[in-house]
């Protein structure tokens, strides 16, 4: 007879309450933040060009073939634009935040934790890992790919343990792997099989690899890839398909033309991507490697040691694989973060809370408290300190009381974390206070975004540019996506002011459209000709940018 649920809504649905709290804390950021030029605005431009040109599988950026990314996420951007008639930060952010919630929900069920406080603490812990939190609100493919990878590995686990519907999971496993590939690229199709194979080999069950990664699995993946690549060929031709399959995969892995980094890059990155829990999570990983669980005499449920081993193997095999690739970015480690948190949960279940764990949480919590106190002091009294006042002067939003409140929230969260850690000795509540304070601080600080957007993106700047003006850029990194806001092309002269002057100023007629040049204020001191042009014409400043309007008189 099924057990009836008792207690209040929080005890019966702790994740639902936790997700609601997280959503409300991040909502202002999702509504008010501007798109960043480096990636987000480029995705919007790619989607706009695809809609304009009628492309579905083969994309362009500034009219040039763009085979860097698979189409799934770009389809979402296109669909949202077609539905609303414009690009919506809130709607697009949901496709980062919802996958984060799915990951946490899957890992929560996988962990089999029973206590409400433990489940909430682990959810907060996962959500407020630095990179996980950032990827949950910024518009990137990584969180969606991570979701599909987690679902794929969970499907394998259900097959391995015989816990799920076998026929269903045998279909879902290759489907999740393909969707991970279809979202971001090669890591999606490499990480799950590599983790599965390494785990089975360590379990001395190598002969069972074909049971999970056999003809049926690869046949489904291959069939879906044939449909995809066929669409690419019909939409973009042979050259685009070759670019997608070889230049953007083999080229990035062997001799990257973007983000090239040394083999030890991730050994440094791992410490800040899972902050402030880096000592706990890395410590648990090292402990699991150095002190593997033996099934004999284990006090935990059958198979719990296999679960810890699987999480550990997934982390290590992925870490090694990514380190061997030439192209590296911290965000590429996103798929291992959920498994690092769950590995810590498994180690904790085996060893109980240890003294080293106390200090591993206390040190970063204490540092957060100290930094929050110092930041609060700087915000409150910085205007009376000449050098500090000079640094703060360009940022008109920095005096906001909500920023000061954010520092107070962080400081209070650190204090309560340490109190419950040392005085009350309830680590789960300590982590809840730390995670909640980080999220509440984001909520409080987000009120300055309308003004801070001057420094984040191009939206506020483009609103000041007349609709009838031609637009050019000098000394601006990636200005072409301004087209998303302006609805017209931007001519990029990179660092060459002389080329701009010859092409745009000399010979310009009074009947021509007005011209607006966009540049960065800090670049004026290093280019005398550019500085003179700005001073001799009407100009205005928006954040770090300066816009200059030019209209020949005769």
N, C-alpha and C positions, 0 to 999 in steps of 0.2 A: 504494500500500500504506500503511495507516495507521501513523503513528509510535507505537511502543510507549512507554508512560510509564515513566520511570526515576526513580531517586532515592527519598528517603524520603517518608513520608506528607505532611509539611509542604510539600515542594517540589511534590508532585503535587496536593495539595488545600489550598492556603494559606487559602482562604476558610473551609473547614470548620473548620480549627484556630482561625482568628481568631474565628469565630462561637462556638465552644465556649468560648474564653477570655472573650469578652464576656458570654456567658450565665452563666458561673460567677461573674463579677464582679458582675453585676446580680441574681443569684438571691436573695441575702438581702433586697434591697429589694423584690423581687417577692413575697416570702413574708411579710415582717414589717411592711411599711408599712401605715398605716391609710388609709382613703379620705378624700380632702379634701372638705370641705363644699361648696365653691363649684361644682364641676362633677361630680366622680365620684359623690358620694353622691346628688346629684340624679338622675343617670342610673339609679342603683339604685332610687331611689324611683319614677321613671317606669316602670321595668320591672316593679316590684312591683304598681303600680296597673294596668298593662296585663294582667298575668297574672290579677289579681283580677277585673278587669272583662271579660276576654275580648277585649280590643282587639288588633288586629294592625297596622293602618295609622294609626289616629288615637289619639294618646296624651294623657294628662292628667298634670298635676302639682298635687297638693293639690286634685284634683277639677276643676281648670280646664284648658281645652284647651291643649295644648303642641305647637305646630306648628313650633317652632324648628328641629328637626333631622329629616332623613329617617330611615326606619326601620331601615336595615341594621345599624348598630352597636347600636341598642337591641334588635333581634332577637337579636344575639349575647349581650347581657347577659341577656335573658330565657331563652335556651336554656341558658346556663351555670347559671342558677338552677334551671331545671327538671331538669337532669341531676344536679346535686349536692344540690339541696334548700336551698342557701344560696349567698350571693355569695362568690366566691373571688378574692382579690386576685391570686394567682398565675395562675390560669387566665385571668382577664380581661387581665392584663398581657401575656400571650402574644400577644394580638391587637393589641398595639402593637409588641412586640419582633419578632415574625415578619415583619410588613410592613417593618420597618426592615431586616431581613436580606434580604428579597426585593429591596428598593430597591438595596442595596449590591451584591447579586449581579448584577442587571440592569445597573447602571452599570459594574461590573467587566467584564462581557462587552462592553459598549458601548465601553469605553475601549481595548480590545485591548492592554492592557499585558502584557508578557511576563515581566519580572523578578519573582521572588517577593517580594523586599523592597519593590518599588514597589507591587505589588498589596496587600500587607498594610498598607503605610503609607497608601495612599489609603483603604482600608477603615477604618482607625483614625481617619483625618482626618475622614471623613464621620460616623462614629459618635460622635465626641467633640466635634463642633460643639455648642455649648451647647444650642441649641433642639432639635436632632436627638436628642441624648442624653436630654433631658428628655421629649420626646414619645415616646420609645421605652419608657418605663416608666410614664408617667402615662396614665390611662384617658381618652383623647380620640379623636375620629374622625379627627383630622388626619393621623396617620401612615398610616392605612389609605387615606384619600383620596389622599395623596401617592403611595402605592404604585400605585394605579390610574392616576393621572395619568402617572407614569413609564412604566408599561406601555403606556398609550395612545400617548405620544409615541415610545416605542421601536417600537411597531407601525407608526406612520407612517414612521419612519426605515427600517425593513425594507422597506416598500413603496416608498419613495422611491429606495432604493439597489438594489432588486431582490434583496435578500439572503434574504428569507424566502419561505415558501409564501404566494403572493399571495391565494388564496382564503381561507386561514385568517386571515391578517392583516386582510383586508377585513371579516371578521366580528368579529375581536377588537377592532379599533380602536373601533367604536361601542359594543361591549360594555363596554370599559374606561371609555370616557367616561361611559356611563350609570351604571356602578357608582361612579365618582367622585362623580357627582351624587347617587346614591342613598345615599352614605355621609355626605356633609357638606352639600352644597347647591350653589348657583350657581357657585362657583369651579371645581368639578369639571367642569361642562359648558362653561365659558367659557375656561379656561386652555389646554387642548389646541388647540381650533380657532383661537384668537387667535394662538398661537405658530406654528401651521402656516401660517396665512394670511400673517402678517408675513414668515415665512421665504421662502415662495414668491414674494411680491411683491418682496422684496429680490433674489431670484435671477432676477427678471424672468420668472417662470413663472406669472403670475397666472391664465392660462387653464387651468392644471392643478389649480386649487383644487377644481373639481368632481370631479376624478379621485379625490381622497382624501376630500373632504367633500361628496359628491354625494347623489343621492336614496337610494341604498342605505344610506349611513351614517346620514343623518338619518331615514330610514324606520325603521331598526332602533331608533334612540334614541326616536323618536316612538311606535313600537309598544309599547316597554317602559314609556314614560311613561304611555300610555293605560291599561295594566294597573295601574300604580301608582296613578294618580289615580282610576281606577275603584274600586279598593279603598278609597282614602281616602274617596270619596263614600259608599260603602256603609257604611263603618265610622263615619265622623264627620259626614257630611252636608255640605250646601252651604257652611255657614259655616266649617267646618274647612278645606275645600278652598280657599275664598277666602283664608283666613288663611295657608295654606301657600304658595299661588301668588303672592299679591300683598303681603300685610302683611309676610311674613318674607323676601321677596326684593327687590322694588322698594323697600319701605320701608327696609330695611337699607342698600341701595346708595345711595339718593338722599338720604334724611334719616334717618339711623340713630337708633333709639331706644335702642340699646346701643352702647357702645364708640366713641362719636363722637370723632374726632381730626382734627387739621389735615392738610392735604395733604402736608406735609413729614414726617409721623410716621415713615414707613419709612426715610427718609434717616438718621434717628437709630437706629432699631431695628436696621438691618442690621449695625451695628458690634458689637452684643452677641449677636445670635442666632447668628453664626458664630464667636464667640470660641472658642478663642484664635487662630484662623487668619484673623481679619478682615483683616489687612493683606495677607496672601497672596491671599486670594480676591477682595477688592475691588480690589486692585492688578492682578490678572490680568484682571478685568472691564474696568477702565479701559484697560489695555494693549490688550486685544482690540478695544475700541471705537475707540481712537485709532490703532491700528496693525493694521488688518485684514489678514489673510493674502491674498496674491495667488497664484493658482494657478500663474502662470508662474514657473518656476525653483524651485518648491517641492521640497525634498529628501524630503518625506514621501510616504506612499502616496496614490494618487488618491482624492479625496473627503474627505481629512482636513481641508481648509480648510472644506468645507461643514459638517462636523461641528462645528467650532469656531463657525462662524457660527450654526448652529442652536441650540447651547447658549447663545450670547450673546443671540440674539433671544428665546429662551424666557425668559431671566432678565429682560431689559429690558422686554419686552412685558407680562409678568406684573406686574412691579414698577410700571409705569405704570398698568396696569389697576386694581390693588389700591389705588394711591394716589388714584385718582379716586373710589373708593367712599367713602361717608361713614363707615361703620363700619370700624374698624381695630383689630387686635390683632397683636402680634409673631408669634403662632403662625400667622397667616394666610400668612406668608412661608415656611412649611415646604416647599411644593412647589418652591421655587427652590433650596433648599440643595443637593440632589444635583447639580444642573446647575452650580452655582457651583464645586463641587469638580471636576467633570469638565471645566469650562472651564479651570480652572487646569492640569489635566493636559494639555490640548490646547496651551495657551500654552507650558507647560514643554517639551513635545515640539518646539515650533517654535523656541524661543529658547535652550533649555538653561538650566541653573541660573544665575541672575544674582545680582549682589551685593545688589540691592535685595530679592531674595527671602530671602537670608540674614538680613538685618536685620529683615525682616517676620516671620520666625519667631523670631528671637533675642529681640526686644523683649518680646513677650508671654510667651515661655518664661522670660525673666529676671524679669518681673513676677510670674509664678506662683511662682518660686523665692523671691523676696523676701517675698511675701505669706505663703507657706507657712512661712517661717522666722519671720516676725513672729507668725503664728497659733500656731506651736509654742511660741514664747517665752511668749505670753500664757496658753496652756493650762498650761504648766509652772510659771510663776511668778506668774500673775495673782492668786492668793489673797493674795499679799504686797503687792499694790498696791491700796490702798483703793478707789479709783474703779472699777478694773477688777473687783475682787472683788464690788463692789456690782452691777455689770452682769451678772456671771456667776451670782450667787447663786440666781436663780429656776430655773436650768436644772441639775437634779440630775445630768444625764448628761454635763455638759460636762467633768468631770474624768476621763472614761474614758481609759484608756491607748490604746485603739484610735483615738480621735480624734488623739492625739499621734502615733501611728504613721502615720495618714493624712497629716498635715502633713510627716512625714519622707519618706514615699513621694513626695509632690508635689515636695518640695525635691530629692530624689535624681533624679527624672525630669527636672526642669529642668536639673540639672547635667549629666547624661548627654546630654541633648538638645543643650546648648551645646557640650559636648566633641566630639560627633560632627559637629556643624555646623561648628565652627571648626578643631579639631585634625585630625580624620579626614576632614572634607569629604565626609561621606556623608549628605545631607539626608534620604533615605528612612529611614535608621536613626534619625536625630534625631526624625523625626515618630513613628516607632514607639515610642520611649522616652517621648515626651510623651503620646501617646494612651494607652499602657499604664499610665502612672503615674496618669492621671486616672481610669481605670477601677478600678485597684487601690485608689486612695484612696477611691472610692465603696464598694468592698467592705469596706475596713477600717472606715470611718465608719458603715456600716450596722448595726453591732452595737448602737448606741445607740438604734435605732428603737423597741424596746418602751417605753422611757421617753420618747423624743422624740415618740411618737405622742400624748402629752398635748397637744402644741402643734400637731400636724398635723391631727387629726380629732376625732371625737366618740366613738370606740369605747371608750377607757379611761374616759371620763366616764360614758357610759351604763351601763357595767358596775357602777358604784357606786350607781345609782338603783334603789330598791326596785321590784319588779315590780308591786306593788299600788298604786303611787302615781300620781296625776295629775301631769302635767308641764307647766310653763309656762316661758316665757323672756322676759327683759327685757334689752335692750342686747346681744343676740346677733344676729350677721349670719347669716341663713339657717338658723335652728334647726329648721325643719320636717322636713328629711331625717333628723333623729334617729329618726324613725319606723322607719327601716330597722333600727336596732338595738333599739329599744324594743318594736316591734310594736304601738304605739298612737300616737294623735295627740299632737302637741305644740302647745299654744296659744301663739302668738307675739303679745306685746304691744309689740313693737318697743322704742321708747324711753320708753313711757308707763307708769311705775311706778304712778301714781295709778289708771289704768284697770285695771291688774292687781289692785291692792289692793281696789278696789270690786267687781270681778267675782269674785275668787277668795278673798278673806279675809273681807270683811264678810258676815255671814250664814251663813258656813260652819258646818255642824253637826258635832258629835262623831261622828255615824254616817257622815259622808262619808269618802271615801278620804283618806289622807294626801296632802299636796301637796308637790311639790318644785319650787322655783324655781331656774332656771339663769341666771346672769348672768356678767359678766366682772369680775374683781377690780379692774382698773384703772378701772372705771366708778364704783366706790363713792365715790371722792373728789369726784366731780362731782354726786352725787345724795344729799343728806343723808337723805332718807326711805328710800331703798333701803339705804343704809349702816346706818341704825338697825334696819331690818327684819332684816338679816343678823346683826347683833350680838345681837339679842334672840331668835334662834332657832338651833337646832342647824344647823351648816353644816360643810362640808368643801371642800377645794380640790383640783382636778385640773388641773395645768398653769395656763393663764391663766384657767380657769373656777372659779367658786365655786357650789356647790349648797347650797340652803337647804331644810330640811324643815320643814313646818308642819302641826301637828295641833291643832285647837281642843280645849281642855280641857273646856269645858261650853257 
